[in-house]
Amino acid sequence: MGLSPLLGLVVFALDVWAIALIINTRIETAQKVIWILLILFLPVIGLLIWYFAGPKPSR
């Protein structure tokens, strides 16, 4: 069986978490859509780009 299913599940969970945080930011809707599409089409790379350069949720 290996680690592939577990790794896929972890990436999926992190992507869902990132999308939820993006939705809770105060950036414009168009920017939210772009970030979400980036994460959906490039799950691992998009997640890393968002983590380092993306919008952070407002507190």
CHARMM-style PDB file with segment names, atoms N, HN, CA, C and O in Angstrom:
ATOM      1  N   MET     1       0.834  -1.183   0.000  1.00  0.00      PROA
ATOM      2  CA  MET     1       0.000   0.000   0.000  1.00  0.00      PROA
ATOM      3  C   MET     1       0.877   1.244   0.000  1.00  0.00      PROA
ATOM      4  O   MET     1       0.654   2.122  -0.833  1.00  0.00      PROA
ATOM      5  N   GLY     2       1.838   1.367   0.866  1.00  0.00      PROA
ATOM      6  HN  GLY     2       2.019   0.654   1.542  1.00  0.00      PROA
ATOM      7  CA  GLY     2       2.781   2.471   0.824  1.00  0.00      PROA
ATOM      8  C   GLY     2       2.257   3.759   1.423  1.00  0.00      PROA
ATOM      9  O   GLY     2       1.194   3.794   2.044  1.00  0.00      PROA
ATOM     10  N   LEU     3       3.024   4.812   1.225  1.00  0.00      PROA
ATOM     11  HN  LEU     3       3.887   4.783   0.721  1.00  0.00      PROA
ATOM     12  CA  LEU     3       2.677   6.111   1.774  1.00  0.00      PROA
ATOM     13  C   LEU     3       1.900   6.998   0.817  1.00  0.00      PROA
ATOM     14  O   LEU     3       1.431   8.062   1.219  1.00  0.00      PROA
ATOM     15  N   SER     4       1.752   6.594  -0.426  1.00  0.00      PROA
ATOM     16  HN  SER     4       2.134   5.729  -0.753  1.00  0.00      PROA
ATOM     17  CA  SER     4       1.099   7.449  -1.416  1.00  0.00      PROA
ATOM     18  C   SER     4      -0.311   7.876  -1.026  1.00  0.00      PROA
ATOM     19  O   SER     4      -0.619   9.064  -1.123  1.00  0.00      PROA
ATOM     20  N   PRO     5      -1.180   6.970  -0.590  1.00  0.00      PROA
ATOM     21  CA  PRO     5      -2.527   7.416  -0.195  1.00  0.00      PROA
ATOM     22  C   PRO     5      -2.495   8.374   1.001  1.00  0.00      PROA
ATOM     23  O   PRO     5      -3.259   9.338   1.053  1.00  0.00      PROA
ATOM     24  N   LEU     6      -1.618   8.102   1.947  1.00  0.00      PROA
ATOM     25  HN  LEU     6      -0.998   7.318   1.905  1.00  0.00      PROA
ATOM     26  CA  LEU     6      -1.521   8.973   3.117  1.00  0.00      PROA
ATOM     27  C   LEU     6      -0.994  10.347   2.718  1.00  0.00      PROA
ATOM     28  O   LEU     6      -1.503  11.364   3.187  1.00  0.00      PROA
ATOM     29  N   LEU     7       0.004  10.386   1.870  1.00  0.00      PROA
ATOM     30  HN  LEU     7       0.418   9.560   1.489  1.00  0.00      PROA
ATOM     31  CA  LEU     7       0.554  11.658   1.401  1.00  0.00      PROA
ATOM     32  C   LEU     7      -0.497  12.438   0.614  1.00  0.00      PROA
ATOM     33  O   LEU     7      -0.607  13.654   0.766  1.00  0.00      PROA
ATOM     34  N   GLY     8      -1.256  11.758  -0.212  1.00  0.00      PROA
ATOM     35  HN  GLY     8      -1.166  10.770  -0.336  1.00  0.00      PROA
ATOM     36  CA  GLY     8      -2.330  12.403  -0.964  1.00  0.00      PROA
ATOM     37  C   GLY     8      -3.386  12.992  -0.049  1.00  0.00      PROA
ATOM     38  O   GLY     8      -3.897  14.083  -0.304  1.00  0.00      PROA
ATOM     39  N   LEU     9      -3.712  12.282   1.005  1.00  0.00      PROA
ATOM     40  HN  LEU     9      -3.297  11.396   1.212  1.00  0.00      PROA
ATOM     41  CA  LEU     9      -4.696  12.767   1.970  1.00  0.00      PROA
ATOM     42  C   LEU     9      -4.181  13.997   2.713  1.00  0.00      PROA
ATOM     43  O   LEU     9      -4.935  14.936   2.969  1.00  0.00      PROA
ATOM     44  N   VAL    10      -2.901  13.988   3.057  1.00  0.00      PROA
ATOM     45  HN  VAL    10      -2.289  13.225   2.850  1.00  0.00      PROA
ATOM     46  CA  VAL    10      -2.306  15.140   3.745  1.00  0.00      PROA
ATOM     47  C   VAL    10      -2.314  16.361   2.833  1.00  0.00      PROA
ATOM     48  O   VAL    10      -2.669  17.455   3.273  1.00  0.00      PROA
ATOM     49  N   VAL    11      -1.929  16.191   1.572  1.00  0.00      PROA
ATOM     50  HN  VAL    11      -1.641  15.303   1.215  1.00  0.00      PROA
ATOM     51  CA  VAL    11      -1.933  17.306   0.622  1.00  0.00      PROA
ATOM     52  C   VAL    11      -3.354  17.830   0.438  1.00  0.00      PROA
ATOM     53  O   VAL    11      -3.568  19.042   0.405  1.00  0.00      PROA
ATOM     54  N   PHE    12      -4.311  16.939   0.319  1.00  0.00      PROA
ATOM     55  HN  PHE    12      -4.138  15.955   0.345  1.00  0.00      PROA
ATOM     56  CA  PHE    12      -5.709  17.346   0.175  1.00  0.00      PROA
ATOM     57  C   PHE    12      -6.173  18.162   1.386  1.00  0.00      PROA
ATOM     58  O   PHE    12      -6.805  19.207   1.230  1.00  0.00      PROA
ATOM     59  N   ALA    13      -5.858  17.684   2.581  1.00  0.00      PROA
ATOM     60  HN  ALA    13      -5.344  16.835   2.707  1.00  0.00      PROA
ATOM     61  CA  ALA    13      -6.267  18.390   3.803  1.00  0.00      PROA
ATOM     62  C   ALA    13      -5.616  19.770   3.872  1.00  0.00      PROA
ATOM     63  O   ALA    13      -6.272  20.741   4.250  1.00  0.00      PROA
ATOM     64  N   LEU    14      -4.341  19.870   3.513  1.00  0.00      PROA
ATOM     65  HN  LEU    14      -3.809  19.081   3.206  1.00  0.00      PROA
ATOM     66  CA  LEU    14      -3.662  21.161   3.525  1.00  0.00      PROA
ATOM     67  C   LEU    14      -4.246  22.104   2.477  1.00  0.00      PROA
ATOM     68  O   LEU    14      -4.351  23.306   2.720  1.00  0.00      PROA
ATOM     69  N   ASP    15      -4.620  21.580   1.329  1.00  0.00      PROA
ATOM     70  HN  ASP    15      -4.534  20.604   1.131  1.00  0.00      PROA
ATOM     71  CA  ASP    15      -5.239  22.407   0.298  1.00  0.00      PROA
ATOM     72  C   ASP    15      -6.588  22.956   0.767  1.00  0.00      PROA
ATOM     73  O   ASP    15      -6.888  24.131   0.554  1.00  0.00      PROA
ATOM     74  N   VAL    16      -7.385  22.127   1.392  1.00  0.00      PROA
ATOM     75  HN  VAL    16      -7.142  21.173   1.565  1.00  0.00      PROA
ATOM     76  CA  VAL    16      -8.683  22.576   1.915  1.00  0.00      PROA
ATOM     77  C   VAL    16      -8.473  23.648   2.979  1.00  0.00      PROA
ATOM     78  O   VAL    16      -9.191  24.647   3.007  1.00  0.00      PROA
ATOM     79  N   TRP    17      -7.494  23.442   3.849  1.00  0.00      PROA
ATOM     80  HN  TRP    17      -6.911  22.630   3.826  1.00  0.00      PROA
ATOM     81  CA  TRP    17      -7.172  24.416   4.887  1.00  0.00      PROA
ATOM     82  C   TRP    17      -6.739  25.747   4.274  1.00  0.00      PROA
ATOM     83  O   TRP    17      -7.174  26.807   4.724  1.00  0.00      PROA
ATOM     84  N   ALA    18      -5.884  25.697   3.251  1.00  0.00      PROA
ATOM     85  HN  ALA    18      -5.531  24.835   2.885  1.00  0.00      PROA
ATOM     86  CA  ALA    18      -5.412  26.916   2.593  1.00  0.00      PROA
ATOM     87  C   ALA    18      -6.566  27.650   1.918  1.00  0.00      PROA
ATOM     88  O   ALA    18      -6.648  28.875   1.998  1.00  0.00      PROA
ATOM     89  N   ILE    19      -7.452  26.922   1.260  1.00  0.00      PROA
ATOM     90  HN  ILE    19      -7.386  25.926   1.195  1.00  0.00      PROA
ATOM     91  CA  ILE    19      -8.591  27.554   0.598  1.00  0.00      PROA
ATOM     92  C   ILE    19      -9.509  28.216   1.621  1.00  0.00      PROA
ATOM     93  O   ILE    19     -10.021  29.310   1.382  1.00  0.00      PROA
ATOM     94  N   ALA    20      -9.716  27.564   2.748  1.00  0.00      PROA
ATOM     95  HN  ALA    20      -9.300  26.676   2.943  1.00  0.00      PROA
ATOM     96  CA  ALA    20     -10.541  28.169   3.804  1.00  0.00      PROA
ATOM     97  C   ALA    20      -9.907  29.459   4.317  1.00  0.00      PROA
ATOM     98  O   ALA    20     -10.615  30.434   4.566  1.00  0.00      PROA
ATOM     99  N   LEU    21      -8.603  29.479   4.475  1.00  0.00      PROA
ATOM    100  HN  LEU    21      -8.028  28.687   4.273  1.00  0.00      PROA
ATOM    101  CA  LEU    21      -7.926  30.692   4.927  1.00  0.00      PROA
ATOM    102  C   LEU    21      -7.991  31.790   3.873  1.00  0.00      PROA
ATOM    103  O   LEU    21      -8.149  32.965   4.206  1.00  0.00      PROA
ATOM    104  N   ILE    22      -7.871  31.415   2.611  1.00  0.00      PROA
ATOM    105  HN  ILE    22      -7.742  30.461   2.341  1.00  0.00      PROA
ATOM    106  CA  ILE    22      -7.961  32.399   1.530  1.00  0.00      PROA
ATOM    107  C   ILE    22      -9.339  33.050   1.525  1.00  0.00      PROA
ATOM    108  O   ILE    22      -9.454  34.262   1.347  1.00  0.00      PROA
ATOM    109  N   ILE    23     -10.373  32.260   1.719  1.00  0.00      PROA
ATOM    110  HN  ILE    23     -10.280  31.275   1.864  1.00  0.00      PROA
ATOM    111  CA  ILE    23     -11.726  32.788   1.724  1.00  0.00      PROA
ATOM    112  C   ILE    23     -11.907  33.795   2.855  1.00  0.00      PROA
ATOM    113  O   ILE    23     -12.683  34.740   2.717  1.00  0.00      PROA
ATOM    114  N   ASN    24     -11.205  33.609   3.968  1.00  0.00      PROA
ATOM    115  HN  ASN    24     -10.574  32.841   4.081  1.00  0.00      PROA
ATOM    116  CA  ASN    24     -11.339  34.502   5.129  1.00  0.00      PROA
ATOM    117  C   ASN    24     -10.437  35.727   5.069  1.00  0.00      PROA
ATOM    118  O   ASN    24     -10.361  36.469   6.048  1.00  0.00      PROA
ATOM    119  N   THR    25      -9.758  35.962   3.965  1.00  0.00      PROA
ATOM    120  HN  THR    25      -9.820  35.360   3.169  1.00  0.00      PROA
ATOM    121  CA  THR    25      -8.931  37.161   3.853  1.00  0.00      PROA
ATOM    122  C   THR    25      -9.779  38.330   3.374  1.00  0.00      PROA
ATOM    123  O   THR    25     -10.917  38.149   2.942  1.00  0.00      PROA
ATOM    124  N   ARG    26      -9.217  39.526   3.453  1.00  0.00      PROA
ATOM    125  HN  ARG    26      -8.292  39.673   3.804  1.00  0.00      PROA
ATOM    126  CA  ARG    26      -9.935  40.725   3.024  1.00  0.00      PROA
ATOM    127  C   ARG    26      -9.515  41.178   1.635  1.00  0.00      PROA
ATOM    128  O   ARG    26      -9.746  42.332   1.275  1.00  0.00      PROA
ATOM    129  N   ILE    27      -8.913  40.313   0.854  1.00  0.00      PROA
ATOM    130  HN  ILE    27      -8.725  39.375   1.146  1.00  0.00      PROA
ATOM    131  CA  ILE    27      -8.522  40.691  -0.503  1.00  0.00      PROA
ATOM    132  C   ILE    27      -9.742  40.644  -1.412  1.00  0.00      PROA
ATOM    133  O   ILE    27     -10.793  40.125  -1.037  1.00  0.00      PROA
ATOM    134  N   GLU    28      -9.587  41.191  -2.604  1.00  0.00      PROA
ATOM    135  HN  GLU    28      -8.733  41.613  -2.908  1.00  0.00      PROA
ATOM    136  CA  GLU    28     -10.704  41.223  -3.557  1.00  0.00      PROA
ATOM    137  C   GLU    28     -11.076  39.813  -4.005  1.00  0.00      PROA
ATOM    138  O   GLU    28     -10.260  38.893  -3.962  1.00  0.00      PROA
ATOM    139  N   THR    29     -12.306  39.670  -4.429  1.00  0.00      PROA
ATOM    140  HN  THR    29     -12.969  40.417  -4.464  1.00  0.00      PROA
ATOM    141  CA  THR    29     -12.816  38.365  -4.849  1.00  0.00      PROA
ATOM    142  C   THR    29     -12.021  37.793  -6.016  1.00  0.00      PROA
ATOM    143  O   THR    29     -11.758  36.591  -6.054  1.00  0.00      PROA
ATOM    144  N   ALA    30     -11.637  38.635  -6.962  1.00  0.00      PROA
ATOM    145  HN  ALA    30     -11.851  39.612  -6.931  1.00  0.00      PROA
ATOM    146  CA  ALA    30     -10.871  38.152  -8.117  1.00  0.00      PROA
ATOM    147  C   ALA    30      -9.538  37.553  -7.668  1.00  0.00      PROA
ATOM    148  O   ALA    30      -9.104  36.531  -8.200  1.00  0.00      PROA
ATOM    149  N   GLN    31      -8.899  38.178  -6.705  1.00  0.00      PROA
ATOM    150  HN  GLN    31      -9.252  39.007  -6.273  1.00  0.00      PROA
ATOM    151  CA  GLN    31      -7.632  37.639  -6.202  1.00  0.00      PROA
ATOM    152  C   GLN    31      -7.852  36.321  -5.458  1.00  0.00      PROA
ATOM    153  O   GLN    31      -7.035  35.404  -5.554  1.00  0.00      PROA
ATOM    154  N   LYS    32      -8.945  36.232  -4.726  1.00  0.00      PROA
ATOM    155  HN  LYS    32      -9.608  36.976  -4.649  1.00  0.00      PROA
ATOM    156  CA  LYS    32      -9.268  34.978  -4.043  1.00  0.00      PROA
ATOM    157  C   LYS    32      -9.435  33.850  -5.048  1.00  0.00      PROA
ATOM    158  O   LYS    32      -8.935  32.744  -4.848  1.00  0.00      PROA
ATOM    159  N   VAL    33     -10.146  34.144  -6.133  1.00  0.00      PROA
ATOM    160  HN  VAL    33     -10.552  35.043  -6.295  1.00  0.00      PROA
ATOM    161  CA  VAL    33     -10.389  33.127  -7.160  1.00  0.00      PROA
ATOM    162  C   VAL    33      -9.072  32.668  -7.776  1.00  0.00      PROA
ATOM    163  O   VAL    33      -8.874  31.474  -8.001  1.00  0.00      PROA
ATOM    164  N   ILE    34      -8.174  33.608  -8.047  1.00  0.00      PROA
ATOM    165  HN  ILE    34      -8.335  34.578  -7.864  1.00  0.00      PROA
ATOM    166  CA  ILE    34      -6.884  33.257  -8.637  1.00  0.00      PROA
ATOM    167  C   ILE    34      -6.086  32.363  -7.691  1.00  0.00      PROA
ATOM    168  O   ILE    34      -5.527  31.358  -8.128  1.00  0.00      PROA
ATOM    169  N   TRP    35      -6.021  32.704  -6.423  1.00  0.00      PROA
ATOM    170  HN  TRP    35      -6.475  33.521  -6.068  1.00  0.00      PROA
ATOM    171  CA  TRP    35      -5.289  31.881  -5.464  1.00  0.00      PROA
ATOM    172  C   TRP    35      -5.915  30.490  -5.332  1.00  0.00      PROA
ATOM    173  O   TRP    35      -5.203  29.488  -5.272  1.00  0.00      PROA
ATOM    174  N   ILE    36      -7.241  30.436  -5.289  1.00  0.00      PROA
ATOM    175  HN  ILE    36      -7.819  31.250  -5.338  1.00  0.00      PROA
ATOM    176  CA  ILE    36      -7.912  29.142  -5.154  1.00  0.00      PROA
ATOM    177  C   ILE    36      -7.666  28.278  -6.386  1.00  0.00      PROA
ATOM    178  O   ILE    36      -7.414  27.079  -6.263  1.00  0.00      PROA
ATOM    179  N   LEU    37      -7.737  28.881  -7.575  1.00  0.00      PROA
ATOM    180  HN  LEU    37      -7.942  29.855  -7.675  1.00  0.00      PROA
ATOM    181  CA  LEU    37      -7.468  28.118  -8.799  1.00  0.00      PROA
ATOM    182  C   LEU    37      -6.030  27.615  -8.835  1.00  0.00      PROA
ATOM    183  O   LEU    37      -5.773  26.494  -9.273  1.00  0.00      PROA
ATOM    184  N   LEU    38      -5.100  28.434  -8.380  1.00  0.00      PROA
ATOM    185  HN  LEU    38      -5.308  29.345  -8.024  1.00  0.00      PROA
ATOM    186  CA  LEU    38      -3.702  28.013  -8.330  1.00  0.00      PROA
ATOM    187  C   LEU    38      -3.547  26.784  -7.448  1.00  0.00      PROA
ATOM    188  O   LEU    38      -2.843  25.842  -7.811  1.00  0.00      PROA
ATOM    189  N   ILE    39      -4.194  26.790  -6.304  1.00  0.00      PROA
ATOM    190  HN  ILE    39      -4.766  27.555  -6.009  1.00  0.00      PROA
ATOM    191  CA  ILE    39      -4.098  25.650  -5.386  1.00  0.00      PROA
ATOM    192  C   ILE    39      -4.816  24.424  -5.950  1.00  0.00      PROA
ATOM    193  O   ILE    39      -4.359  23.297  -5.756  1.00  0.00      PROA
ATOM    194  N   LEU    40      -5.928  24.633  -6.643  1.00  0.00      PROA
ATOM    195  HN  LEU    40      -6.299  25.548  -6.801  1.00  0.00      PROA
ATOM    196  CA  LEU    40      -6.658  23.487  -7.197  1.00  0.00      PROA
ATOM    197  C   LEU    40      -5.925  22.834  -8.366  1.00  0.00      PROA
ATOM    198  O   LEU    40      -5.930  21.609  -8.495  1.00  0.00      PROA
ATOM    199  N   PHE    41      -5.296  23.644  -9.217  1.00  0.00      PROA
ATOM    200  HN  PHE    41      -5.293  24.638  -9.112  1.00  0.00      PROA
ATOM    201  CA  PHE    41      -4.634  23.084 -10.397  1.00  0.00      PROA
ATOM    202  C   PHE    41      -3.202  22.635 -10.126  1.00  0.00      PROA
ATOM    203  O   PHE    41      -2.695  21.750 -10.815  1.00  0.00      PROA
ATOM    204  N   LEU    42      -2.546  23.228  -9.139  1.00  0.00      PROA
ATOM    205  HN  LEU    42      -2.958  23.947  -8.580  1.00  0.00      PROA
ATOM    206  CA  LEU    42      -1.184  22.835  -8.757  1.00  0.00      PROA
ATOM    207  C   LEU    42      -1.172  22.603  -7.241  1.00  0.00      PROA
ATOM    208  O   LEU    42      -0.686  23.452  -6.494  1.00  0.00      PROA
ATOM    209  N   PRO    43      -1.694  21.482  -6.787  1.00  0.00      PROA
ATOM    210  CA  PRO    43      -1.920  21.284  -5.358  1.00  0.00      PROA
ATOM    211  C   PRO    43      -0.684  21.480  -4.478  1.00  0.00      PROA
ATOM    212  O   PRO    43      -0.767  22.175  -3.466  1.00  0.00      PROA
ATOM    213  N   VAL    44       0.435  20.901  -4.828  1.00  0.00      PROA
ATOM    214  HN  VAL    44       0.503  20.336  -5.651  1.00  0.00      PROA
ATOM    215  CA  VAL    44       1.615  20.998  -3.971  1.00  0.00      PROA
ATOM    216  C   VAL    44       2.336  22.322  -4.197  1.00  0.00      PROA
ATOM    217  O   VAL    44       2.620  23.047  -3.244  1.00  0.00      PROA
ATOM    218  N   ILE    45       2.630  22.635  -5.445  1.00  0.00      PROA
ATOM    219  HN  ILE    45       2.400  22.046  -6.219  1.00  0.00      PROA
ATOM    220  CA  ILE    45       3.351  23.871  -5.764  1.00  0.00      PROA
ATOM    221  C   ILE    45       2.497  25.088  -5.408  1.00  0.00      PROA
ATOM    222  O   ILE    45       3.006  26.057  -4.843  1.00  0.00      PROA
ATOM    223  N   GLY    46       1.216  25.046  -5.729  1.00  0.00      PROA
ATOM    224  HN  GLY    46       0.802  24.259  -6.188  1.00  0.00      PROA
ATOM    225  CA  GLY    46       0.324  26.148  -5.396  1.00  0.00      PROA
ATOM    226  C   GLY    46       0.244  26.381  -3.899  1.00  0.00      PROA
ATOM    227  O   GLY    46       0.192  27.524  -3.446  1.00  0.00      PROA
ATOM    228  N   LEU    47       0.233  25.303  -3.132  1.00  0.00      PROA
ATOM    229  HN  LEU    47       0.275  24.374  -3.500  1.00  0.00      PROA
ATOM    230  CA  LEU    47       0.198  25.416  -1.676  1.00  0.00      PROA
ATOM    231  C   LEU    47       1.470  26.079  -1.160  1.00  0.00      PROA
ATOM    232  O   LEU    47       1.411  26.934  -0.277  1.00  0.00      PROA
ATOM    233  N   LEU    48       2.602  25.693  -1.700  1.00  0.00      PROA
ATOM    234  HN  LEU    48       2.650  24.998  -2.418  1.00  0.00      PROA
ATOM    235  CA  LEU    48       3.867  26.302  -1.275  1.00  0.00      PROA
ATOM    236  C   LEU    48       3.938  27.779  -1.656  1.00  0.00      PROA
ATOM    237  O   LEU    48       4.375  28.608  -0.858  1.00  0.00      PROA
ATOM    238  N   ILE    49       3.508  28.106  -2.873  1.00  0.00      PROA
ATOM    239  HN  ILE    49       3.153  27.432  -3.521  1.00  0.00      PROA
ATOM    240  CA  ILE    49       3.511  29.509  -3.308  1.00  0.00      PROA
ATOM    241  C   ILE    49       2.585  30.327  -2.409  1.00  0.00      PROA
ATOM    242  O   ILE    49       2.948  31.420  -1.974  1.00  0.00      PROA
ATOM    243  N   TRP    50       1.400  29.807  -2.132  1.00  0.00      PROA
ATOM    244  HN  TRP    50       1.105  28.919  -2.485  1.00  0.00      PROA
ATOM    245  CA  TRP    50       0.465  30.517  -1.266  1.00  0.00      PROA
ATOM    246  C   TRP    50       1.052  30.708   0.131  1.00  0.00      PROA
ATOM    247  O   TRP    50       0.918  31.782   0.719  1.00  0.00      PROA
ATOM    248  N   TYR    51       1.696  29.681   0.661  1.00  0.00      PROA
ATOM    249  HN  TYR    51       1.804  28.809   0.184  1.00  0.00      PROA
ATOM    250  CA  TYR    51       2.236  29.762   2.017  1.00  0.00      PROA
ATOM    251  C   TYR    51       3.266  30.878   2.152  1.00  0.00      PROA
ATOM    252  O   TYR    51       3.281  31.599   3.151  1.00  0.00      PROA
ATOM    253  N   PHE    52       4.127  31.019   1.143  1.00  0.00      PROA
ATOM    254  HN  PHE    52       4.114  30.434   0.332  1.00  0.00      PROA
ATOM    255  CA  PHE    52       5.190  32.016   1.229  1.00  0.00      PROA
ATOM    256  C   PHE    52       4.791  33.387   0.696  1.00  0.00      PROA
ATOM    257  O   PHE    52       5.301  34.400   1.174  1.00  0.00      PROA
ATOM    258  N   ALA    53       3.895  33.441  -0.280  1.00  0.00      PROA
ATOM    259  HN  ALA    53       3.481  32.618  -0.669  1.00  0.00      PROA
ATOM    260  CA  ALA    53       3.606  34.726  -0.928  1.00  0.00      PROA
ATOM    261  C   ALA    53       2.144  35.131  -0.890  1.00  0.00      PROA
ATOM    262  O   ALA    53       1.804  36.249  -1.277  1.00  0.00      PROA
ATOM    263  N   GLY    54       1.288  34.259  -0.439  1.00  0.00      PROA
ATOM    264  HN  GLY    54       1.564  33.350  -0.124  1.00  0.00      PROA
ATOM    265  CA  GLY    54      -0.139  34.536  -0.510  1.00  0.00      PROA
ATOM    266  C   GLY    54      -0.658  35.422   0.591  1.00  0.00      PROA
ATOM    267  O   GLY    54       0.063  35.765   1.528  1.00  0.00      PROA
ATOM    268  N   PRO    55      -1.928  35.792   0.468  1.00  0.00      PROA
ATOM    269  CA  PRO    55      -2.558  36.650   1.490  1.00  0.00      PROA
ATOM    270  C   PRO    55      -2.736  35.883   2.791  1.00  0.00      PROA
ATOM    271  O   PRO    55      -2.991  34.679   2.794  1.00  0.00      PROA
ATOM    272  N   LYS    56      -2.600  36.591   3.868  1.00  0.00      PROA
ATOM    273  HN  LYS    56      -2.393  37.569   3.865  1.00  0.00      PROA
ATOM    274  CA  LYS    56      -2.802  35.990   5.182  1.00  0.00      PROA
ATOM    275  C   LYS    56      -4.156  36.428   5.725  1.00  0.00      PROA
ATOM    276  O   LYS    56      -4.595  37.544   5.450  1.00  0.00      PROA
ATOM    277  N   PRO    57      -4.824  35.571   6.489  1.00  0.00      PROA
ATOM    278  CA  PRO    57      -6.135  35.934   7.021  1.00  0.00      PROA
ATOM    279  C   PRO    57      -6.050  37.111   7.978  1.00  0.00      PROA
ATOM    280  O   PRO    57      -5.068  37.277   8.701  1.00  0.00      PROA
ATOM    281  N   SER    58      -7.091  37.915   7.967  1.00  0.00      PROA
ATOM    282  HN  SER    58      -7.889  37.780   7.380  1.00  0.00      PROA
ATOM    283  CA  SER    58      -7.130  39.062   8.874  1.00  0.00      PROA
ATOM    284  C   SER    58      -7.482  38.585  10.276  1.00  0.00      PROA
ATOM    285  O   SER    58      -8.210  37.611  10.460  1.00  0.00      PROA
ATOM    286  N   ARG    59      -6.957  39.282  11.230  1.00  0.00      PROA
ATOM    287  HN  ARG    59      -6.364  40.073  11.080  1.00  0.00      PROA
ATOM    288  CA  ARG    59      -7.191  38.875  12.628  1.00  0.00      PROA
ATOM    289  C   ARG    59      -8.046  39.860  13.344  1.00  0.00      PROA
ATOM    290  OT1 ARG    59      -8.343  39.678  14.525  1.00  0.00      PROA
TER     291      ARG     59
END
